[in-house]
Amino acid sequence: MDCLICKKIEKSDAETYLYQSEHWLLRHSSETNIEGYLILEARRHILDFSQASAEELAAYGPLLATAMKAIRKVVSPERVYTFSLAEAVPHLHVHLIPRSAEMPRAWKGRGILAYPLEPVVNPARLTAVCQSLRQELKRQILIG
């Protein structure tokens, strides 16, 4: 298979993902410097929600809410944007992008799609943010 996400799933180790379930994988984006920018990926190769099973759909909503709560707790954004395009990488994945109050107006709303891909998050900061997100995800899932 030539799918970038499928290849990443095959080659990944336990540290790649903040959370894994039977149907979904959650990781921090490595494409920008936005702390708390998560990507929720379908474990199975599907293009969009119309191809998802009933079980995948049932697991999606609660996990999305849990991930958004964890983002809010760890990075305290003003908003959390969610969207899925699957154009460049045709495999269902949902972007969860925290937007701080300090983010310039040009990158608010639809402008977030123009946010620069470089520089990426400082590796030490990324490790700390991911550790906090993992802890918060575990806490949310236990109380959820």
C-alpha positions in Angstrom: 0.0 0.0 0.0 1.2 3.5 -0.9 -0.7 5.3 1.9 1.5 7.5 4.1 -0.6 7.0 7.2 -0.8 3.2 6.7 3.0 3.1 6.4 3.4 5.3 9.5 1.1 2.9 11.5 3.1 -0.1 10.3 6.5 1.4 11.3 5.4 3.2 14.5 6.3 2.4 18.0 4.3 2.9 21.2 5.8 6.4 21.7 4.5 7.7 18.3 0.9 7.8 19.5 -0.6 9.5 22.6 -3.5 7.1 22.5 -4.4 3.9 20.6 -7.7 2.0 20.4 -9.0 -0.8 18.3 -10.2 1.8 15.7 -8.3 5.1 16.2 -4.8 6.4 16.8 -4.0 9.8 18.2 -0.7 11.6 17.7 0.8 15.1 18.0 1.4 16.7 14.7 5.1 17.1 13.8 4.3 19.5 10.9 4.0 22.9 12.7 5.0 24.6 15.9 1.5 24.6 17.4 1.6 22.9 20.7 -1.3 20.5 21.2 -2.1 20.1 17.5 -3.3 16.5 17.4 -4.2 14.2 14.5 -6.8 11.5 15.0 -6.2 8.7 12.4 -8.4 5.8 11.5 -6.5 2.6 12.1 -8.1 1.0 9.1 -7.5 2.5 5.6 -10.7 4.4 4.8 -11.2 7.6 2.9 -14.0 9.2 5.0 -16.7 8.6 7.5 -19.0 7.1 4.9 -16.7 4.1 4.8 -16.4 3.8 8.6 -18.0 0.8 10.4 -20.7 1.4 13.1 -18.0 0.5 15.7 -15.6 3.0 14.3 -18.2 5.7 14.3 -19.4 4.9 17.8 -15.8 5.1 19.1 -15.0 8.4 17.2 -17.3 10.9 19.0 -16.2 10.0 22.6 -12.5 9.9 21.6 -12.8 13.3 19.8 -14.4 14.9 22.8 -11.8 13.4 25.1 -8.9 14.6 22.9 -10.4 18.1 22.8 -10.8 18.2 26.6 -7.2 17.1 26.9 -6.0 19.9 24.5 -8.1 22.5 26.5 -6.6 21.3 29.8 -3.0 21.2 28.6 -2.6 24.2 26.3 -5.6 26.3 27.2 -6.6 27.5 23.8 -9.4 29.9 23.0 -10.7 27.5 20.4 -10.0 24.0 19.0 -10.5 23.7 15.3 -11.4 20.3 13.9 -11.5 19.3 10.2 -10.7 16.5 7.8 -9.6 17.0 4.2 -7.7 13.8 3.2 -6.6 15.3 -0.1 -2.9 15.1 0.2 -3.1 11.9 2.2 -6.2 10.0 1.2 -6.7 8.2 4.6 -9.3 9.4 7.1 -7.6 11.6 9.7 -8.9 14.6 11.6 -6.9 17.6 12.6 -7.5 19.1 16.1 -5.8 22.4 16.1 -5.8 24.6 19.2 -6.0 28.3 18.5 -4.6 30.7 21.2 -5.9 34.2 21.7 -2.5 35.5 20.6 -2.6 33.9 17.2 -2.6 36.5 14.5 -6.0 37.2 12.8 -4.7 36.0 9.5 -4.5 32.4 10.9 -7.9 32.4 12.6 -10.9 30.5 11.2 -10.2 29.3 7.6 -6.9 31.1 7.8 -5.5 28.3 9.9 -5.0 26.4 6.6 -2.3 28.9 5.7 -0.4 28.5 9.0 3.3 27.9 8.3 4.6 24.4 8.4 8.0 25.5 9.8 9.4 25.9 12.3 8.3 22.7 14.1 7.7 22.4 17.8 11.0 22.4 19.8 11.7 18.7 20.5 12.0 19.2 24.3 8.7 21.2 24.4 7.0 18.6 22.3 8.1 15.8 24.7 6.7 17.8 27.6 3.5 18.6 25.9 3.0 15.0 24.8 3.6 13.8 28.3 1.0 16.2 29.7 -1.5 15.2 27.0 -0.9 11.5 27.6 -1.6 12.0 31.3 -4.7 14.1 30.7 -6.0 11.6 28.1 -5.6 8.7 30.7 -7.3 10.8 33.3 -10.2 11.7 31.0 -10.7 8.1 29.9 -10.7 6.8 33.4 -13.3 9.3 34.6 -15.2 9.3 31.3 
